[in-house]
Amino acid sequence: MAKHLSKGKKLIGKIVSDKMDKTVVVLVTRFVKHQKYQKYQKRSKRYKVHDPENRMKGKVGERVTIVECRPVSKDKRFAVIYA
């Protein structure tokens, strides 16, 4: 684990892109209950995630855990942990 990781949010998602340098795009899916109809809906969000190992292990389609960290760039607020 890198030293810039904190005890913030932990999310689990799937790598959808690894074309950038030291960055992967992770799709995090969650289920939320509709307030009126009480039915569950799927919600997804894409996070740009810092990959300090520079894609040595991460491939498209792999499940990874991401952890909130200090801002690395304009868009990157999470870092990847390979399990």
Secondary structure, DSSP 8 states (H G I E B T S, - for coil): --TTEEEEEEEEEEEEEEEETTEEEEEEEEEEE-TTT--EEEEEEEEEEE-TTTTSS--TT-EEEEEEES--SSS--EEEE--
